[in-house]
Amino acid sequence: MSMTFGICPLSVVAVRSTPADKAEMITQVLFGEVFEILERKGRQWFQIQCHWDKSIGWIKSNQVKAITPSEYHDYKNEKAFNLELFQAIMGENEFLAIPLGAQLPNFDGIRLSLGDIPFTFSGQAVLLDDIKKPVDFILKVARRYLNAPFQWGGRSPFGIDAPGLTQMVYKMVGIKLPRVAEQQVYCGENIDFIEQALPGDLAFFQNRNGRIHHTGLILSDGRILHSFGKVRIDKIDHFGIFDEQQGKYTHQLRLVKRIFNSNGEKLDVFWEGVEHEVLPKTVSVEDV
């Protein structure tokens, strides 16, 4: 089949591991996000590759708006994002609530359009070019997700997983992080000790088999924001995340990575087509 492209015309759409409604949701696409259509399965399913993080999965064909290659090129370079938890956009015969982090195609400050369908937008938005202090912005936006329920594969305030959270807050400053923690860990520069961590750094955690399975955003004063049951703030030290209510560690720290330096300048962030570095080993903690 010839190469075709699509854009998400709805608030949030599930991307599944196989072409079945009961299949695992591996990620989501939000309003305004674009993707390449790789394959068709019958009349109901498209296999897609998301532009932002190269995730591949299956989406219902009736939840896709087809776009031309030139529209795909224009839309993928959009630099406007919704900053409201959920914001209604209104067209002549359309009403749609879009989530935090949704992209705003052809946005002029008041209006946006999806193909030939115009919408008005009255909420708070941000343009990448207007962000002067990206780390401060990341920390502020991340707190807007507080108390969002954990949802495997989720990327919205109605349900979000740990790497989805870190991916979304970095996306809104133009940084492309992979979809899963196992790949995000290869982005940025290693920080040797948790005591050297700065707000905005990413912490990664391993399971008992030494596999990276969780991530979160470092805050100030020895705290971390992460999605675990819900988006929450907990203590972190060189052992890992400490739940003060339970009085125990819930996640074992593996390493910390830095994406921006202390001056707010982006460091080398890589993950596509680059041989992965060897991750440093840590001492296991029996009670984690």
SEKEKE-355353 format. One line per 2 residues: number of its first residue (from 1); their letters; for each residue z negated, x negated, y negated of N, C-alpha, C, CB. Coordinates in steps of 0.001 Angstrom, whole numbers. Each point is the difference from the previous one (the first is absolute). Glycine has a CB too. Layout:
BEGIN
NUM = a = Z/X/Y/Z/X/Y/Z/X/Y/Z/X/Y ~ ...
// end
This chain:
BEGIN
1 = ms = 0/-837/1191/0/837/-1191/0/-883/-1256/-1225/1836/1259 ~ 1758/-1267/-2362/4/-758/-1235/-1400/-44/-575/2382/647/-435
3 = mt = -2651/-1663/-373/-1320/-164/-590/-261/1129/-986/134/-2502/291 ~ -1278/3159/-166/-387/1043/-932/-1421/-251/-461/1553/1649/1101
5 = fg = -1923/-970/-2182/-1297/-217/-616/-651/1331/-334/785/-2193/-924 ~ -2109/2160/774/-723/1201/-341/-1149/-292/-930/652/970/2165
7 = ic = -1205/109/-2726/-1163/-78/-876/-951/1126/397/1361/-1024/-1916 ~ -2646/801/1732/-990/1020/335/-65/1031/-1129/-1335/-1672/1375
9 = pl = 1690/2939/-1103/-16/1034/-1041/-1261/850/8/2456/44/148 ~ -3414/-368/737/-1226/774/163/-1212/-846/-371/1084/1364/1816
11 = sv = -2248/-747/-1855/-1218/-715/-400/-247/-1208/899/-967/2151/-855 ~ 825/-1907/2153/-287/-1026/999/676/422/1293/-2224/-625/-1091
13 = va = 2899/-313/1748/700/311/1250/-401/-1016/1062/1949/1018/-1267 ~ -2259/-517/2461/-402/-863/1109/1194/-754/576/-1870/1578/520
15 = vr = 1636/-2842/-188/966/-822/739/-635/-274/1360/995/-1084/-2135 ~ -293/1456/3208/-597/-27/1340/616/-1083/878/-458/2440/-205
17 = st = -291/-2775/1258/409/-1095/886/1199/357/860/-2348/-757/29 ~ 2492/2024/313/1127/496/790/452/1334/-604/-845/-1170/2124
19 = pa = 2045/1638/-1788/502/1245/-581/-622/1239/640/2127/-1178/-503 ~ -3411/1408/199/-721/1153/532/-1127/358/-961/570/-650/2387
21 = dk = -798/1939/-2585/-1043/444/-917/-1384/-456/432/1407/1958/-552 ~ -1616/-2148/1852/-1302/-400/513/-174/-1516/53/-30/2096/1319
23 = ae = 1050/-2834/-1704/-64/-1458/67/-953/-553/-1061/2355/-54/883 ~ -2836/-1159/-648/-906/-674/-934/635/-147/-1375/-1033/-1228/1915
25 = mi = 270/1539/-2954/447/-269/-1361/-316/-1458/-319/-365/2427/-712 ~ 1400/-3233/522/-205/-1425/-228/-62/-350/-1482/1163/-438/2143
27 = tq = -591/1306/-2979/-88/-190/-1441/448/1285/-671/413/-2497/200 ~ -334/2475/-1510/486/1141/-771/935/-510/-1087/-2116/1322/471
29 = vl = 3027/-462/-904/751/-257/-1222/-466/1016/-1039/2024/-926/1282 ~ -2167/459/-2503/-442/843/-1102/1204/404/-846/-2262/-1133/-18
31 = fg = 2053/2144/-791/1060/478/-889/644/-1172/-753/-1208/2209/-248 ~ 2526/-2238/246/746/-998/-759/264/-1295/727/-979/995/-1962
33 = ev = 381/-1195/3150/240/-1231/762/1296/126/794/-2485/-429/157 ~ 3205/-678/-69/1323/23/625/-5/-759/1320/1052/163/-2264
35 = fe = -25/108/3053/104/-614/1320/1449/24/455/-2354/701/568 ~ 2627/-1547/412/1309/-25/636/-58/824/1274/509/-2277/-973
37 = il = 506/3083/1214/82/790/1223/753/-827/1045/-43/2209/-1302 ~ -659/-2573/2368/559/-892/1017/679/760/1125/-1763/-1642/-556
39 = er = 1220/2801/911/487/707/1181/-344/1486/-118/-265/-2091/1415 ~ 1088/2908/-782/-274/1430/77/-303/374/1441/1495/453/-1984
41 = kg = -2477/434/2164/-358/485/1333/122/1518/-32/-1579/-1976/455 ~ 2687/2490/100/240/1430/-57/144/453/-1447/-1277/312/2140
43 = rq = 830/903/-2410/82/542/-1351/-1311/-109/-768/1738/1546/824 ~ -2810/-1930/-143/-1318/92/-626/-597/-1315/-464/-334/1941/1402
45 = wf = 821/-3081/-909/-701/-1250/-253/926/-1094/-514/-1612/628/1770 ~ 1087/-1397/-2721/630/-1233/-476/-940/-1168/291/1273/1252/-1823
47 = qi = -715/-2355/2299/-766/-1241/25/263/-711/-1314/120/-191/2547 ~ -1181/-202/-3235/154/-589/-1325/-674/-1363/-71/98/2292/-998
49 = qc = 320/-3079/12/-705/-1226/-361/-389/112/-1462/1265/-1387/1723 ~ -2578/1374/-1977/-509/142/-1360/387/-1216/-831/-1919/1401/836
51 = hw = 2346/-1145/-2057/399/-1115/-870/-1171/-916/-311/1769/1443/-989 ~ -2937/-863/698/-1077/-805/-567/-560/-1019/984/-548/1915/-1460
53 = dk = 335/-1521/2705/-675/-900/940/749/-214/1303/-2104/740/-997 ~ 3338/-200/1087/863/-181/1176/-533/691/1258/706/-2164/-978
55 = si = -1678/3080/824/-482/765/1147/1138/848/568/-2341/46/-968 ~ 2371/78/2286/1014/798/673/-684/1111/788/1560/-1991/144
57 = gw = -1079/3211/-295/-561/1119/729/904/1207/-117/-2300/-877/-390 ~ 1776/2012/848/796/1225/73/-541/1055/-954/559/-510/2387
59 = ik = 366/1215/-3047/-337/987/-1005/843/1246/246/-618/-1803/-1680 ~ 63/2977/1378/751/1244/184/1162/48/-990/-2086/1192/809
61 = sn = 3252/-809/-327/1199/-2/-843/-95/1012/-1142/1325/-717/1987 ~ -2105/1803/-1794/-113/993/-1064/-1055/-371/-1043/728/1722/1638
63 = qv = -1272/-2950/-1527/-933/-508/-1006/594/-1193/-747/-1924/793/1404 ~ 3253/-895/-1348/723/-1118/-609/1021/537/-991/-326/-1407/2072
65 = ka = 470/736/-3195/1106/269/-915/952/-1188/61/-1462/1435/-1529 ~ 2695/-1194/1960/983/-1070/100/391/-489/-1394/855/967/2169
67 = it = -661/-2274/-2309/440/-590/-1262/1125/-990/272/-2305/293/-1003 ~ 3056/-605/-11/1108/-943/125/-514/-1435/-51/1554/1670/-1059
69 = ps = -738/-2638/1489/-427/-1405/-113/-344/-406/-1431/1433/-507/1960 ~ -685/1005/-2940/-300/-361/-1391/-1317/624/-452/2459/-178/-481
71 = ey = -2736/1415/920/-1285/620/-330/-1139/-762/668/1119/2244/-233 ~ -913/-2658/1476/-1017/-781/703/-324/-1271/-777/796/920/2203
73 = hd = 225/-1593/-2682/-216/-1241/-755/-792/283/-1275/2145/-953/927 ~ -1823/2071/-1590/-710/331/-1235/-1445/407/288/2171/719/-1035
75 = yk = -2360/144/2025/-1330/535/281/-954/-1075/533/1057/2216/469 ~ -552/-3152/331/-899/-990/583/-569/-943/-1046/1290/150/2108
77 = ne = -648/-207/-3261/-480/-871/-1074/-822/745/-1044/1989/-1420/373 ~ -2339/2682/-68/-833/763/-937/-1346/-693/-207/1130/2135/722
79 = ka = -1621/-2096/-1953/-1230/-701/-333/-1068/918/-578/1360/-2019/-393 ~ -1215/3332/611/-976/955/-512/-732/653/1167/1417/419/-2053
81 = fn = -2760/-306/1917/-824/579/1059/-946/1044/-577/151/-2141/1310 ~ -423/3173/-523/-997/1004/-360/-1396/-589/161/1554/1866/706
83 = le = -2406/-1681/-1713/-1370/-515/44/-1038/1095/227/725/-1826/-1509 ~ -294/3081/1561/-922/1088/284/-200/113/1509/723/1222/-2097
85 = lf = -1923/-775/2525/-216/206/1431/1080/913/567/-2478/-317/-306 ~ 2688/1454/-340/1134/874/281/436/613/-1318/-798/494/2374
87 = qa = 2102/-475/-2599/527/504/-1260/1179/920/276/-761/-2080/-1203 ~ 759/3249/576/1116/923/165/1175/-438/-864/-1599/1874/508
89 = im = 2770/-1864/91/1233/-164/-765/753/1319/101/120/-2533/430 ~ 561/2903/-1509/601/1322/-72/1464/-85/-374/-2205/950/-622
91 = ge = 3019/-201/1376/1407/154/-312/291/1458/-295/590/-1971/1445 ~ 664/2290/-1647/370/1373/-337/-433/975/1093/1943/-873/-1319
93 = ne = -1691/499/2554/-411/830/1131/-797/-809/1014/2020/1436/-340 ~ -2672/-2484/-132/-717/-915/889/-1412/-238/-524/2170/-1103/658
95 = fl = -3107/978/267/-1380/-367/-331/-494/-864/1142/-434/2136/-1359 ~ -13/-3345/1047/-376/-939/1052/-1177/-844/-462/2370/-54/850
97 = ai = -3376/-106/13/-1131/-885/-290/258/-1348/644/-1601/1956/-136 ~ 1588/-3002/-657/274/-1340/524/-1269/-839/-65/2417/153/-727
99 = pl = -2621/-1071/1681/-1261/-744/92/-16/-1284/-825/-265/949/2260 ~ -920/-1492/-2399/-192/-1311/-600/904/-1022/678/-2378/590/-580
101 = ga = 3112/-1359/-219/893/-1026/544/1415/455/236/-1958/-958/1027 ~ 2231/2255/-1177/1379/477/148/873/-615/-1089/-812/2168/1024
103 = ql = 2058/-2454/-666/935/-556/-983/654/1119/-793/423/-1982/1486 ~ -67/1675/-2724/557/991/-925/1434/-390/-336/-2297/499/-962
105 = pn = 3274/46/1703/1398/-395/-217/506/422/-1381/386/185/2464 ~ 328/-1097/-3112/643/278/-1294/-1013/510/-1033/2143/523/1211
107 = fd = -3308/-1121/-1232/-1083/475/-861/174/-514/-1424/-1536/75/1981 ~ 1409/840/-2955/135/-388/-1404/-1294/199/-787/2411/595/139
109 = gi = -3500/-353/564/-1273/237/-658/-428/1449/54/501/-1893/-1471 ~ 457/2791/1619/-278/1437/90/741/625/1174/-349/83/-2479
111 = rl = 1574/-507/2663/854/603/1021/366/-1030/1071/911/1613/-1712 ~ -623/-1084/2906/546/-796/1084/1021/864/713/-2141/-1364/267
113 = sl = 2915/760/615/996/787/726/193/-575/1387/1149/608/-2146 ~ -875/294/3070/293/-350/1379/1399/509/269/-2454/95/741
115 = gd = 3444/-1003/-800/1383/445/67/308/837/-1229/-40/-35/2526 ~ 502/1267/-2302/347/874/-1116/-1118/979/-342/2382/-216/660
117 = ip = -3589/-11/-94/-1126/903/-246/-956/-635/-1011/210/965/2336 ~ -310/-407/-3548/-921/-543/-1006/-1405/569/152/1928/-279/-1556
119 = ft = -2930/-541/1207/-1392/419/18/-662/-454/-1291/-81/-116/2530 ~ -961/824/-2929/-852/-470/-1090/-1306/-514/606/1035/1655/-1657
121 = fs = -1577/-2691/1040/-1216/-657/488/-953/-133/-1164/1261/-1264/1800 ~ -2473/1833/-1663/-953/-15/-1113/-1247/-814/298/850/2220/-651
123 = gq = -865/-2921/1779/-1169/-785/374/55/-1433/-505/-206/1430/1993 ~ -712/-2243/-1500/-65/-1405/-371/887/-813/934/-2345/297/-893
125 = av = 3177/-1116/326/905/-857/778/-127/-1425/-501/1606/1915/398 ~ -1090/-2839/392/-10/-1403/-408/1363/-608/296/-2492/-182/429
127 = ll = 2943/-662/-1338/1214/-784/193/-396/-1435/287/1331/1518/-1529 ~ -679/-2130/2514/-358/-1373/376/18/-941/-1196/933/425/2268
129 = dd = 41/-250/-3135/130/-912/-1142/-1153/117/-988/2452/144/271 ~ -3215/950/-182/-1109/202/-937/-1317/-573/510/1147/2047/-793
131 = ik = -1179/-2527/2032/-1244/-510/585/-175/-1469/-386/179/1634/1941 ~ -1141/-1912/-2777/-219/-1369/-491/-1061/-744/809/651/776/-2277
133 = kp = -1606/-42/2842/-1058/-617/802/11/649/1384/-1420/-490/-2073 ~ 2274/-7/2974/197/681/1291/-1252/111/853/2295/-823/-70
135 = vd = -3160/-192/72/-1196/69/838/-938/1087/-511/214/-2451/543 ~ -414/2520/-1845/-851/1053/-574/571/1376/336/-696/-1546/-1877
137 = fi = 2012/1654/1809/648/1278/304/-210/374/1463/1714/-439/-1784 ~ -1539/-525/2692/-199/249/1433/-1408/509/274/1670/-1788/538
139 = lk = -2656/1138/-1127/-1399/378/243/-296/1397/-532/-653/-2413/-116 ~ 1261/2755/-1010/-208/1328/-579/657/1077/849/-109/-1023/-2277
141 = va = 1353/793/2676/725/998/783/-637/172/1381/2116/-573/-1239 ~ -2571/-528/1832/-581/76/1341/-1177/963/34/733/-2349/437
143 = rr = -1514/2379/-1487/-1167/889/-34/398/1475/-43/-1270/-1804/-1162 ~ 2475/2092/775/455/1396/1/127/545/1423/1220/-425/-2150
145 = yl = -1115/-474/3119/93/441/1396/-1367/222/637/2143/-1239/174 ~ -3225/940/-884/-1334/144/586/-199/1397/588/-879/-1681/-1642
147 = na = 332/1711/2858/-289/1222/760/1235/656/600/-1932/331/-1483 ~ 3102/-933/1312/1158/496/743/-278/-183/1489/1595/-562/-1915
149 = pf = -1331/1566/2746/-311/-136/1426/897/-1031/675/-755/2378/29 ~ 187/-3064/975/825/-897/806/989/830/807/-1866/-1711/130
151 = qw = 3104/1276/-117/1024/609/861/937/-1097/474/-143/2222/-1228 ~ 263/-2335/2535/896/-998/580/1417/242/-496/-1467/-201/2043
153 = gg = 2074/-828/-2630/1357/111/-516/103/582/-1388/697/233/2300 ~ -1834/195/-2890/34/657/-1288/150/-935/-1183/-1366/1725/1015
155 = rs = 1950/-1203/-2095/201/-769/-1229/-293/822/-1251/1715/-1348/1195 ~ -2410/2477/-1048/-251/859/-1154/-1490/282/-141/2272/1036/265
157 = pf = -2705/-475/-1409/-1422/324/-177/-515/1065/958/278/-610/-2362 ~ 605/1345/3033/-433/975/995/-206/-620/1373/1211/1737/-1277
159 = gi = -936/-3026/1404/-186/-707/1258/683/-1344/-62/-148/2164/1237 ~ -627/-3235/-1002/561/-1346/-156/-733/-951/933/629/462/-2412
161 = da = 93/-1422/2982/-647/-998/842/-206/-1287/-793/1042/1015/2064 ~ -1689/-1993/-1435/-409/-1205/-733/1191/-786/-569/-2004/-117/1484
163 = pg = 3030/-234/-678/1126/-727/-580/852/872/-912/9/-1447/2008 ~ -24/2779/-1783/703/883/-914/-614/-39/-1389/611/1458/1921
165 = lt = -1933/-1558/-1974/-704/-85/-1280/349/-1274/-744/-1851/1349/959 ~ 1760/-2496/-284/296/-1259/-685/1478/-68/-368/-1865/-1136/1250
167 = qm = 2730/1660/-381/1428/2/-326/282/825/-1246/532/-288/2420 ~ -1123/1477/-2514/301/890/-1116/-483/-559/-1328/-136/1914/1565
169 = vy = -1077/-2474/-1617/-491/-486/-1295/794/-1221/-462/-2294/874/550 ~ 2735/-1693/390/841/-1139/-384/1418/428/-319/-1400/-1467/1425
171 = km = 1869/2536/-784/1346/495/-298/127/388/-1461/217/806/2349 ~ -1291/-231/-2910/70/494/-1375/-9/-1109/-1041/-1135/2038/780
173 = vg = 1032/-3308/-335/228/-1125/-906/1222/-804/457/-2477/-106/-524 ~ 3269/700/1428/1269/-603/393/-62/-1005/1125/652/361/-2275
175 = ik = -1803/-429/2991/-143/-951/1097/272/698/1321/-1678/-1333/-1321 ~ 2608/783/2096/347/568/1293/-879/-604/1096/2368/370/-786
177 = lp = -3277/446/1291/-790/-392/1163/531/747/1216/-2050/-453/-1436 ~ 1971/-144/2622/414/704/1219/-867/1227/244/800/-2165/969
179 = rv = -424/2939/30/-695/1259/263/-1287/-166/800/2200/1098/-72 ~ -2303/-2140/886/-1156/-139/887/-773/-1263/-326/1214/1249/1794
181 = ae = -2525/-1212/-1493/-876/-1129/-316/435/-1266/715/-1873/1594/-349 ~ 2388/-1458/1585/424/-1172/769/1107/-780/-696/-640/1205/2073
183 = qq = 1418/-547/-2947/1038/-680/-765/-454/-330/-1414/1703/1181/1364 ~ -2520/-322/-1950/-498/-283/-1349/-764/-1317/-58/-131/2452/-421
185 = vy = -511/-2826/1516/-831/-1198/20/812/-1270/-257/-1528/1160/1589 ~ 2842/-1102/-1437/831/-1175/-241/497/-84/-1441/680/88/2382
187 = cg = -1139/813/-3245/383/-23/-1411/-1040/-761/-824/1204/2199/285 ~ -731/-2875/-1316/-916/-657/-924/-537/-1324/512/-601/2230/-812
189 = en = -459/-2710/168/-584/-1302/309/-1400/153/577/1359/-1030/-1828 ~ -1699/176/2779/-1315/37/631/-1102/-391/-984/1074/-535/2199
191 = id = -2193/1228/-2109/-1211/-354/-739/-1007/-494/1032/438/1722/-1870 ~ -962/-2913/1656/-809/-651/1035/-1328/705/268/1058/-2131/-662
193 = fi = -1707/2613/-376/-1325/594/175/-86/1319/-754/-1015/-2286/272 ~ 300/3238/289/-151/1303/-633/-649/-142/-1376/-182/1078/2266
195 = eq = -649/-2106/-2433/-646/-217/-1301/1012/-356/-1086/-2059/-752/1197 ~ 3253/288/-796/1052/-342/-959/932/1176/-296/-122/-2346/819
197 = al = -99/3452/-150/876/1154/-173/-124/576/-1402/-196/497/2440 ~ 1306/23/-2948/48/642/-1304/354/1477/172/670/-2184/-1097
199 = pg = -1086/3028/148/431/1403/60/1523/99/81/-2039/678/-1312 ~ 2516/163/2206/1435/142/222/505/-740/1218/234/267/-2411
201 = dl = -1033/-1219/2947/378/-673/1243/-47/1001/1159/-893/-2215/-878 ~ 1584/1876/1949/19/830/1196/-806/-670/1106/2254/930/-641
203 = af = -3135/-177/1262/-770/-509/1137/551/613/1279/-2071/-295/-1436 ~ 2099/-508/2500/527/456/1280/-1049/-195/1084/2350/-556/-724
205 = fq = -2341/1469/1684/-1049/64/1000/603/60/1395/-1508/1146/-1640 ~ 792/-1733/2604/511/-74/1360/-860/815/951/927/-2263/-487
207 = nr = -282/2691/1594/-762/679/1041/-545/-1029/989/1423/2080/-259 ~ -2004/-1606/1345/-628/-916/955/1009/-904/704/-1784/1692/328
209 = ng = 3049/-1302/-359/1042/-817/608/632/-977/-984/433/1863/1570 ~ -957/-1898/-2802/518/-913/-1011/1231/506/-721/-920/-1806/1344
211 = ri = 1256/3072/-1149/1191/568/-640/-368/634/-1336/1038/409/2258 ~ -211/-658/-3271/-215/613/-1305/204/1506/124/753/-2113/-1193
213 = hh = -1764/2889/771/111/1446/157/-497/784/-1210/-262/-353/2422 ~ -131/-330/-3494/-557/716/-1148/150/-877/-1235/-1648/1256/1472
215 = tg = 1719/-611/-2630/103/-736/-1256/-643/809/-1112/2119/-1127/772 ~ -2423/449/-1869/-595/677/-1148/159/-839/-1255/-1639/1135/1510
217 = li = 1295/-539/-2628/165/-609/-1316/-1344/-501/-506/1961/1506/-493 ~ -2037/-2810/198/-1235/-598/-506/-271/490/-1421/357/-2037/1455
219 = ls = -1596/2460/-1688/-464/362/-1333/-955/-1090/-484/258/2497/485 ~ -931/-2276/-1570/-995/-961/-488/-1339/236/692/1178/-127/-2229
221 = dg = -2107/-810/2049/-1387/143/472/-107/186/1507/-549/985/-2196 ~ 1418/-1682/2951/-112/43/1448/301/1358/603/-1658/-1773/-202
223 = ri = 2608/2499/-363/360/1329/487/1476/32/408/-1762/1038/-1489 ~ 2085/-75/2340/1368/178/455/320/1483/38/-104/-2128/1347
225 = lh = 1315/2479/-1739/495/1364/73/978/70/1160/-308/374/-2502 ~ 85/569/3419/834/84/1199/-26/1409/550/-444/-2409/521
227 = sf = 1361/2712/401/67/1313/633/-584/-92/1400/2042/618/-1354 ~ -3197/6/1520/-696/2/1285/-794/1304/90/-148/-2566/64
229 = gk = 747/3574/561/-545/1348/-60/445/709/-1264/-1964/-744/1338 ~ 1833/41/-2423/504/415/-1304/157/-1277/-822/-1125/2324/114
231 = vr = 1746/-2217/-1253/54/-1156/-902/-1376/-145/-631/2500/311/-471 ~ -3082/-1495/628/-1408/-215/-359/-192/-1422/-487/-741/1709/1689
233 = id = -426/-1955/-2256/-380/-1335/-449/-1206/-452/815/890/434/-2349 ~ -806/-1628/2926/-1074/-574/801/-253/-1441/-423/594/1512/1924
235 = ki = -1685/-2081/-1411/-294/-1413/-218/858/-857/923/-2360/566/-691 ~ 2675/-1770/237/717/-950/836/-612/-1381/-173/2118/1363/-174
237 = dh = -2233/-2121/1274/-436/-1388/-50/815/-788/1013/-2345/659/-731 ~ 1907/-1882/1051/813/-857/856/58/494/1441/-594/-1901/-1472
239 = fg = -289/2836/1847/97/606/1327/1011/1141/11/-2380/-633/444 ~ 2384/1441/-1495/906/1138/-35/-518/1114/-883/749/-592/2272
241 = if = -377/1831/-1929/-394/1174/-771/-1330/522/530/2422/582/-463 ~ -3363/-376/-446/-1325/486/379/-195/1409/-534/-914/-2351/6
243 = de = 670/3285/911/-276/1394/-352/-1502/140/-245/1988/844/1374 ~ -2372/-649/-2628/-1417/55/-341/-679/1250/560/507/-1297/-2068
245 = qq = 226/2387/2201/-596/1219/559/-325/-170/1478/1269/1362/-1669 ~ -343/-1987/2408/-239/-229/1425/-830/-1244/261/2142/1134/470
247 = gk = -2205/-2015/-1459/-748/-1237/167/642/-956/973/-2023/1258/-526 ~ 3358/-1307/568/690/-902/925/1393/-347/-520/-1293/983/1919
249 = yt = 1839/-2061/-1350/1368/-392/-310/973/896/773/-736/-2393/-430 ~ 1794/2803/-256/1011/850/636/1314/-730/245/-1058/1950/-1096
251 = hq = 1320/-3030/368/1250/-738/146/-273/-1498/-143/1320/1969/-905 ~ -693/-2759/1773/-174/-1453/-10/1078/-672/-847/-1046/118/2281
253 = lr = 626/-848/-3299/933/-650/-907/774/-1111/699/-1515/553/-1902 ~ 2833/-577/1671/841/-1089/513/395/-949/-1124/868/1514/1809
255 = lv = -322/-961/-2895/362/-852/-1127/291/845/-1222/920/-1720/1565 ~ -790/1048/-2711/291/635/-1281/1290/-602/-533/-2467/416/-486
257 = kr = 3321/435/-79/1275/-463/-560/74/394/-1472/1136/200/2262 ~ -500/-1063/-3052/150/235/-1440/1462/239/-331/-2012/-1431/-487
259 = if = 2275/2505/-258/1360/356/-404/263/-408/-1450/-30/1917/1626 ~ -987/-1781/-2493/96/-411/-1399/-1032/-1090/-273/820/2302/-682
261 = ns = -455/-3273/-159/-973/-1017/-362/-919/522/-1101/1626/-1813/649 ~ -2551/978/-1093/-1009/437/-975/604/371/-1345/-1636/-1457/1147
263 = ng = 2872/1034/-1398/686/342/-1246/846/1260/135/28/-2416/-582 ~ -74/3054/1741/788/1202/219/1443/-275/338/-1504/1136/-1532
265 = ek = 1809/-2384/1894/1376/-356/351/193/134/1514/143/-1583/-1985 ~ 982/2178/2369/269/237/1409/239/-1311/733/962/2235/-568
267 = ld = -1682/-2402/1688/230/-1146/862/1153/307/950/-2435/-671/-163 ~ 2868/-317/928/1070/230/968/-475/1013/1035/907/-2342/-349
269 = vf = -205/3456/453/-316/1036/973/1202/105/931/-1530/1279/-1626 ~ 1296/-1564/2878/1130/-2/931/-396/687/1291/877/-2124/-1009
271 = we = 113/2668/1651/-215/517/1354/1312/270/696/-2147/1000/-732 ~ 3251/-770/8/1269/308/636/743/-1285/355/115/2167/-1268
273 = gv = 240/-2311/2522/855/-1097/413/-629/-1367/-109/1854/1386/-680 ~ -3172/-1445/593/-692/-1276/-120/-882/-192/1223/43/126/-2531
275 = eh = -7/-1324/3097/-848/-269/1156/-1458/101/-403/1760/-1490/997 ~ -2528/2237/-224/-1395/245/-357/-854/-1257/150/283/2375/709
277 = ev = -1177/-2549/-1652/-939/-1101/40/-1024/228/1118/321/-390/-2481 ~ -1015/-644/2858/-1073/128/981/-1262/406/-746/1047/-1741/1547
279 = lp = -1647/2843/-1129/-1194/482/-693/-1203/-829/418/957/2328/-124 ~ -1863/-2596/-823/-1213/-736/340/-876/800/931/102/-1166/-2183
281 = kt = -828/479/3044/-888/657/929/-1368/195/-646/1251/-1002/1946 ~ -1995/1973/-1435/-1350/221/-476/-953/82/1172/874/1185/-2017
283 = vs = -2148/-1335/1716/-1027/112/1035/-286/1476/220/-1019/-2251/-615 ~ 945/2678/1865/-238/1399/288/-1432/387/-342/1726/-88/1805
285 = ve = -1900/1324/-2170/-1321/535/-314/-264/1100/1030/179/-549/-2530 ~ -1185/368/3339/-213/887/1146/-299/1434/-407/-828/-1954/1254
287 = dv = 149/2138/-2385/-398/1364/-334/1001/723/-877/-2325/-738/199 ~ 3525/183/-374/1013/669/-806/819/906/908/92/-1936/-1640
// end
